[in-house]
Amino acid sequence: MPWKLVFKKEWDKHFKKFDKEIQKRILKKFSQMKQPLMARGLKQSKVLVEEVGQYRIAFYQNEEELQKEIHFVGNHKQYEKWFKGQ
């Protein structure tokens, strides 16, 4: 059964500024994220991360509801800044 993606407010703050080719690559990754694949996480946080080249997709995963909540999309530097603000 495919996972549902839920996009939180302002997830696309940086995404909107990326060129169209990068946006396409990220949208393709969203399609892949609907599958039950393992994502990389950090030990001290429940945030999971998918990578698309130098870009990061930060999300939380709800196993019971088969739902992934997309909170952030941006490049590595933007991700580090976002993560420190959590």
PyMOL Python script that loads the backbone (N, CA, C, O; Angstrom):
from pymol import cmd

cmd.read_pdbstr("""\
ATOM      1  N   MET A   1       0.850  -1.190   0.000  1.00  0.00           N
ATOM      2  CA  MET A   1       0.000   0.000   0.000  1.00  0.00           C
ATOM      3  C   MET A   1       0.887   1.243   0.000  1.00  0.00           C
ATOM      4  O   MET A   1       1.812   1.335   0.807  1.00  0.00           O
ATOM      5  N   PRO A   2       0.621   2.204  -0.895  1.00  0.00           N
ATOM      6  CA  PRO A   2       1.471   3.397  -0.961  1.00  0.00           C
ATOM      7  C   PRO A   2       1.273   4.323   0.245  1.00  0.00           C
ATOM      8  O   PRO A   2       0.195   4.396   0.835  1.00  0.00           O
ATOM      9  N   TRP A   3       2.352   5.019   0.581  1.00  0.00           N
ATOM     10  CA  TRP A   3       2.309   5.999   1.661  1.00  0.00           C
ATOM     11  C   TRP A   3       1.687   7.288   1.134  1.00  0.00           C
ATOM     12  O   TRP A   3       1.794   7.613  -0.049  1.00  0.00           O
ATOM     13  N   LYS A   4       1.044   8.004   2.028  1.00  0.00           N
ATOM     14  CA  LYS A   4       0.452   9.300   1.689  1.00  0.00           C
ATOM     15  C   LYS A   4       1.452  10.390   2.069  1.00  0.00           C
ATOM     16  O   LYS A   4       2.040  10.346   3.150  1.00  0.00           O
ATOM     17  N   LEU A   5       1.644  11.360   1.187  1.00  0.00           N
ATOM     18  CA  LEU A   5       2.509  12.494   1.485  1.00  0.00           C
ATOM     19  C   LEU A   5       1.639  13.677   1.879  1.00  0.00           C
ATOM     20  O   LEU A   5       0.687  14.021   1.179  1.00  0.00           O
ATOM     21  N   VAL A   6       1.975  14.298   3.009  1.00  0.00           N
ATOM     22  CA  VAL A   6       1.267  15.484   3.506  1.00  0.00           C
ATOM     23  C   VAL A   6       2.288  16.615   3.546  1.00  0.00           C
ATOM     24  O   VAL A   6       3.368  16.463   4.116  1.00  0.00           O
ATOM     25  N   PHE A   7       1.950  17.729   2.950  1.00  0.00           N
ATOM     26  CA  PHE A   7       2.876  18.850   2.866  1.00  0.00           C
ATOM     27  C   PHE A   7       2.494  19.919   3.883  1.00  0.00           C
ATOM     28  O   PHE A   7       1.404  20.489   3.829  1.00  0.00           O
ATOM     29  N   LYS A   8       3.407  20.178   4.803  1.00  0.00           N
ATOM     30  CA  LYS A   8       3.175  21.166   5.850  1.00  0.00           C
ATOM     31  C   LYS A   8       3.356  22.584   5.319  1.00  0.00           C
ATOM     32  O   LYS A   8       4.012  22.803   4.301  1.00  0.00           O
ATOM     33  N   LYS A   9       2.767  23.529   6.021  1.00  0.00           N
ATOM     34  CA  LYS A   9       2.832  24.939   5.636  1.00  0.00           C
ATOM     35  C   LYS A   9       4.292  25.373   5.444  1.00  0.00           C
ATOM     36  O   LYS A   9       5.158  25.066   6.264  1.00  0.00           O
ATOM     37  N   GLU A  10       4.537  26.077   4.371  1.00  0.00           N
ATOM     38  CA  GLU A  10       5.846  26.643   4.024  1.00  0.00           C
ATOM     39  C   GLU A  10       6.914  25.613   3.683  1.00  0.00           C
ATOM     40  O   GLU A  10       8.101  25.939   3.700  1.00  0.00           O
ATOM     41  N   TRP A  11       6.524  24.377   3.373  1.00  0.00           N
ATOM     42  CA  TRP A  11       7.515  23.376   2.968  1.00  0.00           C
ATOM     43  C   TRP A  11       8.261  23.825   1.712  1.00  0.00           C
ATOM     44  O   TRP A  11       9.419  23.462   1.506  1.00  0.00           O
ATOM     45  N   ASP A  12       7.583  24.624   0.867  1.00  0.00           N
ATOM     46  CA  ASP A  12       8.133  24.999  -0.433  1.00  0.00           C
ATOM     47  C   ASP A  12       8.791  26.381  -0.464  1.00  0.00           C
ATOM     48  O   ASP A  12       8.990  26.955  -1.535  1.00  0.00           O
ATOM     49  N   LYS A  13       9.119  26.899   0.689  1.00  0.00           N
ATOM     50  CA  LYS A  13       9.739  28.227   0.800  1.00  0.00           C
ATOM     51  C   LYS A  13      10.938  28.359  -0.141  1.00  0.00           C
ATOM     52  O   LYS A  13      11.057  29.359  -0.849  1.00  0.00           O
ATOM     53  N   HIS A  14      11.819  27.372  -0.155  1.00  0.00           N
ATOM     54  CA  HIS A  14      13.007  27.394  -1.013  1.00  0.00           C
ATOM     55  C   HIS A  14      12.724  26.736  -2.359  1.00  0.00           C
ATOM     56  O   HIS A  14      13.248  27.163  -3.388  1.00  0.00           O
ATOM     57  N   PHE A  15      11.903  25.705  -2.346  1.00  0.00           N
ATOM     58  CA  PHE A  15      11.574  24.934  -3.553  1.00  0.00           C
ATOM     59  C   PHE A  15      11.099  25.833  -4.684  1.00  0.00           C
ATOM     60  O   PHE A  15      11.484  25.633  -5.836  1.00  0.00           O
ATOM     61  N   LYS A  16      10.267  26.822  -4.369  1.00  0.00           N
ATOM     62  CA  LYS A  16       9.714  27.723  -5.378  1.00  0.00           C
ATOM     63  C   LYS A  16      10.800  28.487  -6.136  1.00  0.00           C
ATOM     64  O   LYS A  16      10.584  28.914  -7.270  1.00  0.00           O
ATOM     65  N   LYS A  17      11.968  28.659  -5.511  1.00  0.00           N
ATOM     66  CA  LYS A  17      13.049  29.447  -6.108  1.00  0.00           C
ATOM     67  C   LYS A  17      14.015  28.599  -6.938  1.00  0.00           C
ATOM     68  O   LYS A  17      14.860  29.149  -7.643  1.00  0.00           O
ATOM     69  N   PHE A  18      13.904  27.278  -6.866  1.00  0.00           N
ATOM     70  CA  PHE A  18      14.793  26.400  -7.620  1.00  0.00           C
ATOM     71  C   PHE A  18      14.430  26.428  -9.100  1.00  0.00           C
ATOM     72  O   PHE A  18      13.286  26.701  -9.463  1.00  0.00           O
ATOM     73  N   ASP A  19      15.425  26.140  -9.957  1.00  0.00           N
ATOM     74  CA  ASP A  19      15.097  26.082 -11.382  1.00  0.00           C
ATOM     75  C   ASP A  19      14.225  24.858 -11.662  1.00  0.00           C
ATOM     76  O   ASP A  19      14.150  23.927 -10.860  1.00  0.00           O
ATOM     77  N   LYS A  20      13.579  24.887 -12.806  1.00  0.00           N
ATOM     78  CA  LYS A  20      12.566  23.863 -13.143  1.00  0.00           C
ATOM     79  C   LYS A  20      13.148  22.452 -13.158  1.00  0.00           C
ATOM     80  O   LYS A  20      12.463  21.505 -12.772  1.00  0.00           O
ATOM     81  N   GLU A  21      14.380  22.294 -13.590  1.00  0.00           N
ATOM     82  CA  GLU A  21      14.988  20.960 -13.661  1.00  0.00           C
ATOM     83  C   GLU A  21      15.167  20.359 -12.261  1.00  0.00           C
ATOM     84  O   GLU A  21      14.914  19.172 -12.057  1.00  0.00           O
ATOM     85  N   ILE A  22      15.598  21.167 -11.313  1.00  0.00           N
ATOM     86  CA  ILE A  22      15.751  20.712  -9.920  1.00  0.00           C
ATOM     87  C   ILE A  22      14.373  20.381  -9.350  1.00  0.00           C
ATOM     88  O   ILE A  22      14.211  19.363  -8.677  1.00  0.00           O
ATOM     89  N   GLN A  23      13.385  21.227  -9.611  1.00  0.00           N
ATOM     90  CA  GLN A  23      12.030  20.961  -9.130  1.00  0.00           C
ATOM     91  C   GLN A  23      11.515  19.621  -9.654  1.00  0.00           C
ATOM     92  O   GLN A  23      10.880  18.872  -8.912  1.00  0.00           O
ATOM     93  N   LYS A  24      11.784  19.313 -10.926  1.00  0.00           N
ATOM     94  CA  LYS A  24      11.350  18.030 -11.499  1.00  0.00           C
ATOM     95  C   LYS A  24      11.994  16.854 -10.773  1.00  0.00           C
ATOM     96  O   LYS A  24      11.334  15.856 -10.483  1.00  0.00           O
ATOM     97  N   ARG A  25      13.283  16.979 -10.483  1.00  0.00           N
ATOM     98  CA  ARG A  25      13.995  15.902  -9.774  1.00  0.00           C
ATOM     99  C   ARG A  25      13.404  15.683  -8.387  1.00  0.00           C
ATOM    100  O   ARG A  25      13.248  14.544  -7.948  1.00  0.00           O
ATOM    101  N   ILE A  26      13.077  16.768  -7.701  1.00  0.00           N
ATOM    102  CA  ILE A  26      12.497  16.665  -6.356  1.00  0.00           C
ATOM    103  C   ILE A  26      11.089  16.068  -6.430  1.00  0.00           C
ATOM    104  O   ILE A  26      10.725  15.236  -5.599  1.00  0.00           O
ATOM    105  N   LEU A  27      10.305  16.484  -7.412  1.00  0.00           N
ATOM    106  CA  LEU A  27       8.960  15.928  -7.573  1.00  0.00           C
ATOM    107  C   LEU A  27       9.023  14.432  -7.882  1.00  0.00           C
ATOM    108  O   LEU A  27       8.170  13.666  -7.433  1.00  0.00           O
ATOM    109  N   LYS A  28      10.025  14.022  -8.641  1.00  0.00           N
ATOM    110  CA  LYS A  28      10.215  12.594  -8.924  1.00  0.00           C
ATOM    111  C   LYS A  28      10.518  11.843  -7.623  1.00  0.00           C
ATOM    112  O   LYS A  28      10.023  10.735  -7.417  1.00  0.00           O
ATOM    113  N   LYS A  29      11.319  12.437  -6.757  1.00  0.00           N
ATOM    114  CA  LYS A  29      11.643  11.821  -5.465  1.00  0.00           C
ATOM    115  C   LYS A  29      10.395  11.697  -4.606  1.00  0.00           C
ATOM    116  O   LYS A  29      10.236  10.710  -3.888  1.00  0.00           O
ATOM    117  N   PHE A  30       9.501  12.693  -4.668  1.00  0.00           N
ATOM    118  CA  PHE A  30       8.241  12.597  -3.929  1.00  0.00           C
ATOM    119  C   PHE A  30       7.469  11.345  -4.365  1.00  0.00           C
ATOM    120  O   PHE A  30       6.902  10.641  -3.529  1.00  0.00           O
ATOM    121  N   SER A  31       7.448  11.076  -5.646  1.00  0.00           N
ATOM    122  CA  SER A  31       6.758   9.873  -6.143  1.00  0.00           C
ATOM    123  C   SER A  31       7.391   8.622  -5.556  1.00  0.00           C
ATOM    124  O   SER A  31       6.684   7.697  -5.155  1.00  0.00           O
ATOM    125  N   GLN A  32       8.717   8.588  -5.502  1.00  0.00           N
ATOM    126  CA  GLN A  32       9.425   7.437  -4.944  1.00  0.00           C
ATOM    127  C   GLN A  32       9.154   7.296  -3.449  1.00  0.00           C
ATOM    128  O   GLN A  32       9.128   6.184  -2.921  1.00  0.00           O
ATOM    129  N   MET A  33       8.954   8.417  -2.772  1.00  0.00           N
ATOM    130  CA  MET A  33       8.729   8.396  -1.325  1.00  0.00           C
ATOM    131  C   MET A  33       7.386   7.768  -0.953  1.00  0.00           C
ATOM    132  O   MET A  33       7.165   7.438   0.213  1.00  0.00           O
ATOM    133  N   LYS A  34       6.502   7.602  -1.907  1.00  0.00           N
ATOM    134  CA  LYS A  34       5.220   6.964  -1.632  1.00  0.00           C
ATOM    135  C   LYS A  34       5.382   5.460  -1.412  1.00  0.00           C
ATOM    136  O   LYS A  34       4.471   4.789  -0.926  1.00  0.00           O
ATOM    137  N   GLN A  35       6.543   4.952  -1.773  1.00  0.00           N
ATOM    138  CA  GLN A  35       6.846   3.543  -1.560  1.00  0.00           C
ATOM    139  C   GLN A  35       7.442   3.368  -0.161  1.00  0.00           C
ATOM    140  O   GLN A  35       8.010   4.313   0.386  1.00  0.00           O
ATOM    141  N   PRO A  36       7.323   2.185   0.418  1.00  0.00           N
ATOM    142  CA  PRO A  36       7.858   1.955   1.771  1.00  0.00           C
ATOM    143  C   PRO A  36       9.373   1.752   1.773  1.00  0.00           C
ATOM    144  O   PRO A  36       9.859   0.654   2.043  1.00  0.00           O
ATOM    145  N   LEU A  37      10.109   2.816   1.472  1.00  0.00           N
ATOM    146  CA  LEU A  37      11.568   2.759   1.448  1.00  0.00           C
ATOM    147  C   LEU A  37      12.146   3.290   2.751  1.00  0.00           C
ATOM    148  O   LEU A  37      11.526   4.113   3.424  1.00  0.00           O
ATOM    149  N   MET A  38      13.314   2.824   3.096  1.00  0.00           N
ATOM    150  CA  MET A  38      14.002   3.310   4.298  1.00  0.00           C
ATOM    151  C   MET A  38      14.637   4.663   4.010  1.00  0.00           C
ATOM    152  O   MET A  38      15.234   4.865   2.952  1.00  0.00           O
ATOM    153  N   ALA A  39      14.509   5.576   4.942  1.00  0.00           N
ATOM    154  CA  ALA A  39      15.111   6.901   4.817  1.00  0.00           C
ATOM    155  C   ALA A  39      16.177   7.061   5.901  1.00  0.00           C
ATOM    156  O   ALA A  39      16.167   6.369   6.919  1.00  0.00           O
ATOM    157  N   ARG A  40      17.083   7.984   5.653  1.00  0.00           N
ATOM    158  CA  ARG A  40      18.156   8.262   6.610  1.00  0.00           C
ATOM    159  C   ARG A  40      17.617   9.177   7.699  1.00  0.00           C
ATOM    160  O   ARG A  40      16.887  10.128   7.420  1.00  0.00           O
ATOM    161  N   GLY A  41      17.979   8.884   8.932  1.00  0.00           N
ATOM    162  CA  GLY A  41      17.567   9.718  10.053  1.00  0.00           C
ATOM    163  C   GLY A  41      18.753  10.083  10.924  1.00  0.00           C
ATOM    164  O   GLY A  41      19.838   9.519  10.780  1.00  0.00           O
ATOM    165  N   LEU A  42      18.546  11.011  11.811  1.00  0.00           N
ATOM    166  CA  LEU A  42      19.585  11.423  12.749  1.00  0.00           C
ATOM    167  C   LEU A  42      19.253  10.849  14.117  1.00  0.00           C
ATOM    168  O   LEU A  42      18.091  10.831  14.522  1.00  0.00           O
ATOM    169  N   LYS A  43      20.254  10.387  14.817  1.00  0.00           N
ATOM    170  CA  LYS A  43      20.040   9.730  16.114  1.00  0.00           C
ATOM    171  C   LYS A  43      19.309  10.606  17.118  1.00  0.00           C
ATOM    172  O   LYS A  43      18.463  10.116  17.866  1.00  0.00           O
ATOM    173  N   GLN A  44      19.626  11.898  17.146  1.00  0.00           N
ATOM    174  CA  GLN A  44      19.054  12.783  18.156  1.00  0.00           C
ATOM    175  C   GLN A  44      17.714  13.385  17.730  1.00  0.00           C
ATOM    176  O   GLN A  44      17.170  14.231  18.440  1.00  0.00           O
ATOM    177  N   SER A  45      17.175  12.966  16.590  1.00  0.00           N
ATOM    178  CA  SER A  45      15.935  13.569  16.091  1.00  0.00           C
ATOM    179  C   SER A  45      15.067  12.519  15.402  1.00  0.00           C
ATOM    180  O   SER A  45      15.551  11.468  14.982  1.00  0.00           O
ATOM    181  N   LYS A  46      13.794  12.824  15.299  1.00  0.00           N
ATOM    182  CA  LYS A  46      12.873  11.946  14.572  1.00  0.00           C
ATOM    183  C   LYS A  46      12.724  12.380  13.119  1.00  0.00           C
ATOM    184  O   LYS A  46      11.965  11.778  12.359  1.00  0.00           O
ATOM    185  N   VAL A  47      13.448  13.422  12.738  1.00  0.00           N
ATOM    186  CA  VAL A  47      13.399  13.904  11.358  1.00  0.00           C
ATOM    187  C   VAL A  47      14.114  12.905  10.462  1.00  0.00           C
ATOM    188  O   VAL A  47      15.231  12.481  10.757  1.00  0.00           O
ATOM    189  N   LEU A  48      13.463  12.535   9.366  1.00  0.00           N
ATOM    190  CA  LEU A  48      14.074  11.682   8.359  1.00  0.00           C
ATOM    191  C   LEU A  48      14.437  12.551   7.165  1.00  0.00           C
ATOM    192  O   LEU A  48      13.828  13.597   6.938  1.00  0.00           O
ATOM    193  N   VAL A  49      15.433  12.111   6.402  1.00  0.00           N
ATOM    194  CA  VAL A  49      15.930  12.918   5.290  1.00  0.00           C
ATOM    195  C   VAL A  49      16.076  12.062   4.032  1.00  0.00           C
ATOM    196  O   VAL A  49      16.611  10.954   4.072  1.00  0.00           O
ATOM    197  N   GLU A  50      15.597  12.596   2.936  1.00  0.00           N
ATOM    198  CA  GLU A  50      15.848  12.028   1.615  1.00  0.00           C
ATOM    199  C   GLU A  50      16.722  13.033   0.886  1.00  0.00           C
ATOM    200  O   GLU A  50      16.558  14.242   1.048  1.00  0.00           O
ATOM    201  N   GLU A  51      17.653  12.530   0.082  1.00  0.00           N
ATOM    202  CA  GLU A  51      18.559  13.394  -0.653  1.00  0.00           C
ATOM    203  C   GLU A  51      18.270  13.327  -2.143  1.00  0.00           C
ATOM    204  O   GLU A  51      17.974  12.265  -2.690  1.00  0.00           O
ATOM    205  N   VAL A  52      18.363  14.485  -2.788  1.00  0.00           N
ATOM    206  CA  VAL A  52      18.262  14.598  -4.234  1.00  0.00           C
ATOM    207  C   VAL A  52      19.461  15.452  -4.638  1.00  0.00           C
ATOM    208  O   VAL A  52      19.366  16.678  -4.691  1.00  0.00           O
ATOM    209  N   GLY A  53      20.580  14.804  -4.920  1.00  0.00           N
ATOM    210  CA  GLY A  53      21.817  15.546  -5.175  1.00  0.00           C
ATOM    211  C   GLY A  53      22.199  16.310  -3.934  1.00  0.00           C
ATOM    212  O   GLY A  53      22.331  15.725  -2.859  1.00  0.00           O
ATOM    213  N   GLN A  54      22.380  17.627  -4.065  1.00  0.00           N
ATOM    214  CA  GLN A  54      22.735  18.458  -2.909  1.00  0.00           C
ATOM    215  C   GLN A  54      21.510  18.974  -2.157  1.00  0.00           C
ATOM    216  O   GLN A  54      21.645  19.759  -1.218  1.00  0.00           O
ATOM    217  N   TYR A  55      20.333  18.544  -2.558  1.00  0.00           N
ATOM    218  CA  TYR A  55      19.090  19.011  -1.939  1.00  0.00           C
ATOM    219  C   TYR A  55      18.567  17.995  -0.931  1.00  0.00           C
ATOM    220  O   TYR A  55      18.816  16.796  -1.055  1.00  0.00           O
ATOM    221  N   ARG A  56      17.839  18.489   0.069  1.00  0.00           N
ATOM    222  CA  ARG A  56      17.333  17.647   1.152  1.00  0.00           C
ATOM    223  C   ARG A  56      15.823  17.805   1.286  1.00  0.00           C
ATOM    224  O   ARG A  56      15.271  18.895   1.133  1.00  0.00           O
ATOM    225  N   ILE A  57      15.178  16.684   1.575  1.00  0.00           N
ATOM    226  CA  ILE A  57      13.752  16.668   1.887  1.00  0.00           C
ATOM    227  C   ILE A  57      13.660  16.156   3.321  1.00  0.00           C
ATOM    228  O   ILE A  57      14.015  15.010   3.595  1.00  0.00           O
ATOM    229  N   ALA A  58      13.191  16.992   4.228  1.00  0.00           N
ATOM    230  CA  ALA A  58      13.060  16.615   5.640  1.00  0.00           C
ATOM    231  C   ALA A  58      11.593  16.317   5.928  1.00  0.00           C
ATOM    232  O   ALA A  58      10.701  17.088   5.573  1.00  0.00           O
ATOM    233  N   PHE A  59      11.367  15.173   6.583  1.00  0.00           N
ATOM    234  CA  PHE A  59       9.994  14.765   6.857  1.00  0.00           C
ATOM    235  C   PHE A  59       9.910  13.910   8.108  1.00  0.00           C
ATOM    236  O   PHE A  59      10.911  13.385   8.596  1.00  0.00           O
ATOM    237  N   TYR A  60       8.696  13.782   8.612  1.00  0.00           N
ATOM    238  CA  TYR A  60       8.397  12.885   9.726  1.00  0.00           C
ATOM    239  C   TYR A  60       7.536  11.762   9.165  1.00  0.00           C
ATOM    240  O   TYR A  60       6.737  11.977   8.254  1.00  0.00           O
ATOM    241  N   GLN A  61       7.700  10.585   9.705  1.00  0.00           N
ATOM    242  CA  GLN A  61       6.990   9.416   9.210  1.00  0.00           C
ATOM    243  C   GLN A  61       6.052   8.875  10.277  1.00  0.00           C
ATOM    244  O   GLN A  61       6.457   8.642  11.416  1.00  0.00           O
ATOM    245  N   ASN A  62       4.800   8.679   9.898  1.00  0.00           N
ATOM    246  CA  ASN A  62       3.802   8.104  10.795  1.00  0.00           C
ATOM    247  C   ASN A  62       3.505   6.692  10.293  1.00  0.00           C
ATOM    248  O   ASN A  62       2.769   6.505   9.324  1.00  0.00           O
ATOM    249  N   GLU A  63       4.091   5.703  10.970  1.00  0.00           N
ATOM    250  CA  GLU A  63       3.968   4.298  10.561  1.00  0.00           C
ATOM    251  C   GLU A  63       2.521   3.803  10.621  1.00  0.00           C
ATOM    252  O   GLU A  63       2.086   3.044   9.756  1.00  0.00           O
ATOM    253  N   GLU A  64       1.791   4.228  11.628  1.00  0.00           N
ATOM    254  CA  GLU A  64       0.421   3.741  11.816  1.00  0.00           C
ATOM    255  C   GLU A  64      -0.512   4.193  10.697  1.00  0.00           C
ATOM    256  O   GLU A  64      -1.385   3.439  10.268  1.00  0.00           O
ATOM    257  N   GLU A  65      -0.325   5.415  10.229  1.00  0.00           N
ATOM    258  CA  GLU A  65      -1.202   5.961   9.195  1.00  0.00           C
ATOM    259  C   GLU A  65      -0.596   5.891   7.798  1.00  0.00           C
ATOM    260  O   GLU A  65      -1.200   6.351   6.829  1.00  0.00           O
ATOM    261  N   LEU A  66       0.613   5.308   7.699  1.00  0.00           N
ATOM    262  CA  LEU A  66       1.335   5.242   6.425  1.00  0.00           C
ATOM    263  C   LEU A  66       1.390   6.631   5.779  1.00  0.00           C
ATOM    264  O   LEU A  66       1.009   6.829   4.626  1.00  0.00           O
ATOM    265  N   GLN A  67       1.878   7.571   6.574  1.00  0.00           N
ATOM    266  CA  GLN A  67       1.903   8.965   6.149  1.00  0.00           C
ATOM    267  C   GLN A  67       3.285   9.565   6.371  1.00  0.00           C
ATOM    268  O   GLN A  67       3.918   9.325   7.399  1.00  0.00           O
ATOM    269  N   LYS A  68       3.746  10.346   5.401  1.00  0.00           N
ATOM    270  CA  LYS A  68       5.000  11.081   5.520  1.00  0.00           C
ATOM    271  C   LYS A  68       4.679  12.566   5.429  1.00  0.00           C
ATOM    272  O   LYS A  68       4.095  13.028   4.448  1.00  0.00           O
ATOM    273  N   GLU A  69       5.069  13.311   6.470  1.00  0.00           N
ATOM    274  CA  GLU A  69       4.795  14.751   6.535  1.00  0.00           C
ATOM    275  C   GLU A  69       6.034  15.514   6.079  1.00  0.00           C
ATOM    276  O   GLU A  69       7.049  15.538   6.775  1.00  0.00           O
ATOM    277  N   ILE A  70       5.944  16.131   4.914  1.00  0.00           N
ATOM    278  CA  ILE A  70       7.051  16.899   4.350  1.00  0.00           C
ATOM    279  C   ILE A  70       7.078  18.264   5.034  1.00  0.00           C
ATOM    280  O   ILE A  70       6.119  19.031   4.949  1.00  0.00           O
ATOM    281  N   HIS A  71       8.188  18.558   5.713  1.00  0.00           N
ATOM    282  CA  HIS A  71       8.316  19.829   6.428  1.00  0.00           C
ATOM    283  C   HIS A  71       9.261  20.801   5.753  1.00  0.00           C
ATOM    284  O   HIS A  71       9.145  22.013   5.938  1.00  0.00           O
ATOM    285  N   PHE A  72      10.206  20.275   4.963  1.00  0.00           N
ATOM    286  CA  PHE A  72      11.234  21.150   4.411  1.00  0.00           C
ATOM    287  C   PHE A  72      11.819  20.556   3.133  1.00  0.00           C
ATOM    288  O   PHE A  72      12.009  19.344   3.025  1.00  0.00           O
ATOM    289  N   VAL A  73      12.101  21.429   2.169  1.00  0.00           N
ATOM    290  CA  VAL A  73      12.868  21.074   0.975  1.00  0.00           C
ATOM    291  C   VAL A  73      13.828  22.223   0.714  1.00  0.00           C
ATOM    292  O   VAL A  73      13.408  23.376   0.613  1.00  0.00           O
ATOM    293  N   GLY A  74      15.107  21.917   0.604  1.00  0.00           N
ATOM    294  CA  GLY A  74      16.099  22.957   0.339  1.00  0.00           C
ATOM    295  C   GLY A  74      17.471  22.354   0.123  1.00  0.00           C
ATOM    296  O   GLY A  74      17.645  21.137   0.184  1.00  0.00           O
ATOM    297  N   ASN A  75      18.449  23.220  -0.131  1.00  0.00           N
ATOM    298  CA  ASN A  75      19.805  22.704  -0.313  1.00  0.00           C
ATOM    299  C   ASN A  75      20.414  22.382   1.055  1.00  0.00           C
ATOM    300  O   ASN A  75      19.796  22.613   2.094  1.00  0.00           O
ATOM    301  N   HIS A  76      21.620  21.852   1.033  1.00  0.00           N
ATOM    302  CA  HIS A  76      22.237  21.381   2.273  1.00  0.00           C
ATOM    303  C   HIS A  76      22.382  22.497   3.314  1.00  0.00           C
ATOM    304  O   HIS A  76      22.085  22.293   4.491  1.00  0.00           O
ATOM    305  N   LYS A  77      22.836  23.669   2.880  1.00  0.00           N
ATOM    306  CA  LYS A  77      22.995  24.798   3.815  1.00  0.00           C
ATOM    307  C   LYS A  77      21.657  25.233   4.406  1.00  0.00           C
ATOM    308  O   LYS A  77      21.552  25.489   5.605  1.00  0.00           O
ATOM    309  N   GLN A  78      20.646  25.312   3.559  1.00  0.00           N
ATOM    310  CA  GLN A  78      19.313  25.700   4.021  1.00  0.00           C
ATOM    311  C   GLN A  78      18.771  24.655   5.005  1.00  0.00           C
ATOM    312  O   GLN A  78      18.111  24.995   5.987  1.00  0.00           O
ATOM    313  N   TYR A  79      19.059  23.387   4.726  1.00  0.00           N
ATOM    314  CA  TYR A  79      18.617  22.307   5.607  1.00  0.00           C
ATOM    315  C   TYR A  79      19.274  22.427   6.981  1.00  0.00           C
ATOM    316  O   TYR A  79      18.599  22.294   8.002  1.00  0.00           O
ATOM    317  N   GLU A  80      20.579  22.677   7.014  1.00  0.00           N
ATOM    318  CA  GLU A  80      21.275  22.813   8.297  1.00  0.00           C
ATOM    319  C   GLU A  80      20.670  23.944   9.115  1.00  0.00           C
ATOM    320  O   GLU A  80      20.466  23.796  10.320  1.00  0.00           O
ATOM    321  N   LYS A  81      20.380  25.069   8.476  1.00  0.00           N
ATOM    322  CA  LYS A  81      19.777  26.206   9.166  1.00  0.00           C
ATOM    323  C   LYS A  81      18.382  25.836   9.680  1.00  0.00           C
ATOM    324  O   LYS A  81      18.034  26.145  10.820  1.00  0.00           O
ATOM    325  N   TRP A  82      17.591  25.177   8.838  1.00  0.00           N
ATOM    326  CA  TRP A  82      16.239  24.742   9.237  1.00  0.00           C
ATOM    327  C   TRP A  82      16.308  23.777  10.426  1.00  0.00           C
ATOM    328  O   TRP A  82      15.551  23.907  11.388  1.00  0.00           O
ATOM    329  N   PHE A  83      17.216  22.819  10.344  1.00  0.00           N
ATOM    330  CA  PHE A  83      17.331  21.797  11.372  1.00  0.00           C
ATOM    331  C   PHE A  83      17.707  22.401  12.727  1.00  0.00           C
ATOM    332  O   PHE A  83      17.169  22.004  13.760  1.00  0.00           O
ATOM    333  N   LYS A  84      18.627  23.353  12.716  1.00  0.00           N
ATOM    334  CA  LYS A  84      19.039  24.008  13.970  1.00  0.00           C
ATOM    335  C   LYS A  84      17.872  24.778  14.599  1.00  0.00           C
ATOM    336  O   LYS A  84      17.840  24.966  15.815  1.00  0.00           O
ATOM    337  N   GLY A  85      16.926  25.219  13.788  1.00  0.00           N
ATOM    338  CA  GLY A  85      15.779  25.958  14.288  1.00  0.00           C
ATOM    339  C   GLY A  85      14.667  25.063  14.823  1.00  0.00           C
ATOM    340  O   GLY A  85      13.662  25.570  15.321  1.00  0.00           O
ATOM    341  N   GLN A  86      14.821  23.762  14.734  1.00  0.00           N
ATOM    342  CA  GLN A  86      13.795  22.818  15.212  1.00  0.00           C
ATOM    343  C   GLN A  86      13.840  22.658  16.695  1.00  0.00           C
ATOM    344  O   GLN A  86      13.048  21.902  17.259  1.00  0.00           O
TER     345      GLN A  86
END
""", "prot")
cmd.dss("prot")
cmd.show_as("cartoon", "prot")
cmd.util.cbc("prot")
cmd.orient("prot")
